[in-house]
Amino acid sequence: MRSYREEQDSIGVRMIPNEAYYGVQSLRGAENFNITGRGMHPEFIRAIVELKKAAAITNRDVGVYDERIANAIIEACDEILDGKLLENFIIDAVQGGAGTSANMNANEVIANRAIELLGGVKGNYKLVHPNDHVNCGQSTNDVIPSAGRIATIRLLERAIDSLRKLQNAFVEKSREFENVIKMGRTEMQDAVPMSFGQVFGAYASALSRDIRRFSLAIEEMSVINMGGTAIGTGINAHPDYIKGVTANIDAVTGLNMTQAEDLIDATQNLDSFVFVSGIVKSCAVTLSKIAGDIRIMSSGPRTGFGEINIPPKQNGSSIMPGKINPVMPEVMSQISFNIIGNDSTITLAAEAGQLELNAFEPVMFYRLFESLDTLRNGAEVFRSECIEGITVNATKCRNDVENSIGIITALCPYIGYTKAAHIAKRALREGRSVRYLVLEEKIMSAERLGEILDPFKMI
């Protein structure tokens, strides 16, 4: 038979399973917010626990409470950071109350484990109290946004690693295909020749900008409001705690965090998350554009562009035998569409903050974490399952260039725009090549024409 303990909060009494490390406030939060079916992000839980550990170290060092209590809290935090007790974090990712349920979930789990470490029984909060001890010097309103920033930094770092690998794959393809000529296009019409090396080199350059922006995003996330407590005034926190907690957060997390100069501003305004989400969205737009190009260039195999071949990953149809679809570029674009939508959610949530607090951080973090996770995963599979396996149909591409009307552009400096336009119209109307018509009209010698229309000179 399952046994229970009785716990009480300001609303009333609830029965908590004896084996559970969460308490009454966690239980109420879990019952109230059955929203997404997903729990809090593991990096978010990790960050909250790290903040609790840093707070306990600081409170111990400034003499706020007994060293035994502090050490028990610290040890409990270390166990959670080692992967224990995580099943006791039961709150949905999206929740009301600006994250109070998430904060109290951590407070109760840490308190109950600390109680056990001191020889007590779970629920005996006279030994270690979730609010008076674990939450000492803190508020949901400085813990939750600070944890969101720490988690975001780590997810940004992971995304950067995946984006760099993808960028390197583009660089390798640019080297592999630097001597393969193709027709460049503008507005889906023939333009002028270029090399596939230039195509993939441009993709690598675009990603390099996104990676630089991600570094700016990490810098933006490195400023936290810990020590501000409820609204940024630091009420109920020891003055030395306010001064010293950030240094201990640095030590616990291994990140270079800075305390905000204006804690009131940092508590109520979440524009930094809008800035970061915009950077993630910008990268998603870049990747979706590249994915779209890959789909176009690989279209066919007989009636499309047919310039490149992408690795076949699975059957493309339940009715058309032999059909292979560009599934990896397609999924990359779908990820990007979702990230763009998430950015709108984050923007609206940031704008909806009122007076001294923004209550909508949970949905912001839920969507931002999802954007970063899916972007990282998308970049990984796009690279390994698509980009690295691309081959080029060099002969077809060279023939396309030779038969294109677009190469007439190279003749403009020599024969003028009007005469060049005349040749282009004839070529289109009669279905003959520019080279043939220039020679037929004896506009220049074959030798000179060959020099001007050398594709490698044109690029």
N, C-alpha and C positions, 0 to 999 in steps of 0.2 A: 504494500500500500504506500502511495506517495504521501510524504509528510509535509506539513506547511508551518510557516511561522507567521505571526501577525505583525504587520507594519502599519503605521498610521502617518498620514500627512494632514495638511490643513483642510482637505476635502472629506476625509474619513478614513476608515480602516479597510485594508485589503489583506488577503491571504497570499503569501509568496511561497513558492516551493522552496523547501529547505536547502536543496542543492544549488539554487540560483544565487548568483552573486549580485544580480541587479536587485533593486528594491521597488518600493511602491510607486515612486514617481516614474521610474522606467516603465513599469507595467502599464501605468495609465497612458504614457506616451505611445507605447506599442499598440494599445487598444484604440487610441484616438486616431492614429495616423497610419491606417492600412491603405496607403496611397499607391505606391509604385510597385510594391512587391519586392523591392530591392532594399537591402540594408545600406548603412552608411559606407562610403568608400573606405577600403582598408587604409589608404594613406591619410584620410581624414581622421580615422580612429587613432592611428599612430601619432598624428600631430597633436591631438587633444591630450593623449596620455603623456607625451613628451612635455607639454606645457604644464600638466599637473606635477610631473616630476620636478621640473625646473622651479615651479612655485613652492613645492615642499622644501627643496634645497634652500631657496631664498628665505623662506619663513623660519627655517631652522637656524640659518646663519645669522639672522637679525634678531633671533630670540623671541619670535612671536609665540611659538608653542614648543612643547617638550620634545627633546631630541629623539626619544623612543618612538613617539608618534610619527615624527617626520621620517625617520629611517624606515618604519614599517610602510608608510605611503610610498617612499622611494623604491623599496623592494617590490611592493605590489606592482608598481608601474613597470619595473624592469621585467617582471614575469610576463606582463601583458605584451611588452615590446618584444619579448622572446617568442610570442605566438600563443601564449596560454590565455584561457578565459575569454577568447574572442567571441565564442558563441553567446556570451552574455550581453553583447552589444546588440540590442534588439529593436532599436528605433529605425523607422523608415527614413530613407534619404530625404524625403520631402515632408516637412513638419511645420506646424504653426509654432508661434512663441519665439521666433528668432533663433531657434536652436537650443532652447532651454532643456528640452527633453534629451537631446544629445549630450549636453553638458552634464545633466544630472545622471544620465546613464553611466557616464564615465566616473562621476563622483561616487555613485553607489557601488559600482563594481570594485573600484580601488579601495573604498572604505571597508567593504566586507572582507576583502582579501587581507587588508592590513589588520583588521580585527583578528582574523585567524592567526596571522603571524605573531600577534601579541598574546595568543593563547585564549582568545575569546570565541564567542559563537556568533555566526552571521546574524545581523540585525541588532546586535548590542551596540548601538551607536554612542553609548556613553564612553566607550573606549576610543573609537575613531568615528567622527561624525562626517557625513558626506558634505554638508555645507560648512560647518564650523572649522573643519580641518582640511579636507581635500580641496575645498573651494575657497580656502582662506586667501584673502587679498585679491580675489578674482570676481568676475561676473560672467554670465553667459555672453555679455556684450563686448568683452575683450577676448575671451577664450575662443569663441566660435570664429570671428573674423580672422584672428591670428592663426588658428588652426587651418582655416581655409587658404590662407596665404602660404603657409608652410607646405601643405599638400600640393598646392598649385606649382610651387617651385620644383618639387620633386617630379611632378608629371611633365613639367616643361623640360626638365633635364633629360628625361627619358625620350620625349618627343624629339629633342635636338639630336640625340644619338641616332634615332631612326632616320631623321631627315638628312643627316650627314651621310649616312650609308646610301640613301637614295641619290643624293647629289653626286657622290662618288661613282655610282653606277652610270649616271648620265655622262660624267666626265670620261669614263672608260668607253662608252659608246661613241662619244664625240671623237676619240682617238681612233677607235676601230674603223669608223666610217668617214674619216676626214677626207678621203679621196673619192668618195662616192657622190656623184652629181645628181641632183634632182631639180625639179621645177618648183620655185617658190610661188606662193599664191597669196593674193590679197582679195578679200571679199569673195572668196571661193573661185576666183578667176585667175588664169595664168598671169604671173607677174614676171619675175626674172629668175635666172638660175641661182642655186646655192648648193652647198654640200650638206650631206647628212651630219657631218661633223659640226657644222654651224647650227643645225637644228637642235642636236642634243646639247651642244655647248650653251645655247641660249636657255635651255631648261635648267642646266646646272647653275647658270648665273641668276636666274629667277629664284631658285631655291636658296642660293647664298644670301640673298636679301632677307628672305623669310627667317633664316637661321640667325642672322644678326638681330632681327626684330625680337626673336624669342629671347635673346640675351637681354635686351631692354626690358622685356616682360619680367624676367627673373629679378632684375634690379627694382622694378616697380613693386613687386610682391614682397620685397625684403624689409619693408617698413611696417611694423606692427603696433597695435595699440594696447598691448599688455601693460598693466599698471593703471589703466584708465578706469577700471571696474565699470560701474553702471552706465555713466554717460561721458566719461572722460575726465572727471574731476578727481578720480582716485579715492573716492569715499570708502572708508573701512579698510583701506590698505595702509600698512606701515610705510612711512616716508622712505625708509631705507630699502624696503621691499620694492617700492616703485622705482627707485634708482638702480637697484641691483638685479632685477629679475631678467632683464634682456640679456645680460652677460651670461647668466646661467642657461637661458634658452639657447644661446649660441653654443655653449659647451655640450648641452644635451643633444641638440639636433645636428651639430656639425655644420650648420649653415651660418652665413654672415648676416644676421638679422639686426635691424636698427629700430630703436623706439621712436615713434612719431614725435615730432617737435610739438605738435598740437594734438593732444589726445582726444579732445572733444571733436575736432574735425575728423580724425581718423576713426572715431566710433560711429559717426552718423553718415559719413559719405563713402560710397563704394565705387566711385568713378574709376579707381584703379583696376577693378575687375572688368569694367567695360572696356578699358584700354587694352587689357590683356586678351579679352575675348575678341576684340577687333583684330588683334595681331594673329590670333589663331584662325579667325575667319579669312583674313587676307591670304594666309598660307593655303587654306582649303580652296579658295578661289583659284590660286595658282595651280594647284594639283588637279583640280577638275578641268581647267583649261588644257593642261597637258594631256590628261586622260582622254579628253575629247579629240585632241589632235591624233593621239594614237589610234583611236577608233576610226577616224577618217582615213588616215594613211594606210591602215591595215584592211580597209573595207574591200569586199570582194567575195571569193577569191578571183572570180572571172569578170565581174561587171562593176567593180568598184575601183578605187584608186590603186590598190594592189602594190603599193610601194614598199611596204614592210610586212613581215610575218611576225605575229606574236605567238608565244607558246600555246598550243591547244590544251585546254584544261579540263573540258568536259563536253559531252554532247550538248548541242545547242538547240535541239528541238525534239519534241515528242512525236512529231509527225513528218518532219523533213529529214530524211536520212543523210548523214554525213555533214550536216550543218554544224559549224563551230562558231560560237559567239565570243565576243571580246569581254568575257565576264570580269576580268580583273580591272580593266579600265572602267567598266560600268560600276563596279562596287566602289571604286575610288571616288567617282562622281557622286554616288549616293551618300557616301560618308560626308562629302563636302556640302551637299544640300542640307543634311541634318545639322551640320555645324553652323551653317548660315542661319537656320531656324533657331538653334540654341542661342546664337548671338542676339537675336531679337528678344528672346525671353530674358536674357541677362540684362539687356538694356532697359527693358520695362521694369524689371525688379529693382534695379538701381535707382531709377527715377521715382519709384513708388515709396522710397523711404520718407519718413515723416519726422520732423523736428530732430530730436537727439538720437534717433536710432532707426536703422533699416531692419524691418522684421522679416525681410524676404531673402535673407542670405541662403537658407537651405536650398531653395530652387535654383539660385544662382550657382551654388557649388555643384549641385547635382548635374546641371547642364554643362558647366565648364569642365568638370572632371570627365564627363562623357565625351565632350569634344576632344579633349587631349588624349584620352585613351583610344578613341576610334581613329583619330588622326595618326597616332603612333602606329597602331595596328595596320591601318590602311597603307601607310608608307612602307611598312615592312613587306606586306604581301604584294604590293604594286611593284616593288623592287625585285623581290625574289621570284615571284611567279609570272612576271611580265617583262619588265625592262631588261633584266639581265639576259633573257632568252631571245631578244629581238634579233632578227636577221633582215637584211635588205635585199630587195630585188634590183640589183644594180643595173642590169642590162635594160630592163623595162624603164627604169628611171632615166637612163641616158637617152633612150629612144624618145621618151616623152619630151625631154629637153630639145632634142634635134627637131622634132616635129611641132614644137610649140611656136605660136605666133609671138609669144612674149619676148623671145630673144631679139626681136626687132628693136627693142629699147636700146640695145648696145650699139645700133647703127645710127641713132639720132645725132650724135655729135659729128658724124661724118657725112650724112646725107640730108640732115634736117628732119624736123618733126613731120612736116607735110608729106614729103616723099615716103618717109617711114610709115606713116598712116596709110598711104596709098598701097604700099606693099602688103601691110597687115590685112587690109580689107580684101585685097585680091586673094591672099593666102586662105583666108577664112571662106571666101565665096567659092573658090575653085578647088579647095581641098588639097592645095599643094604647099610645099614647104617654103619658108622665107628664103632660105639659101638658094633654092631653085629659081625663084622669081627674081632675086637680085642679080643672079648670073644671066637669066634670060633677058632682062632689061639692060644688061651690060652697064650696071651702075658702078661696079668695081670688079677688080680681078678676083679670080678664085683664090689666089694666094693671099691677097689682102683681106678678103672676106673670111678666110680661114683663121687668120690672125685675130680679127675682131671678134669672131664668134667662138673662139676657144673658150669653153665653159670655165676653165680654171682661171682665165683672165677676168671673166665676167664676175666671178665670186670674190 
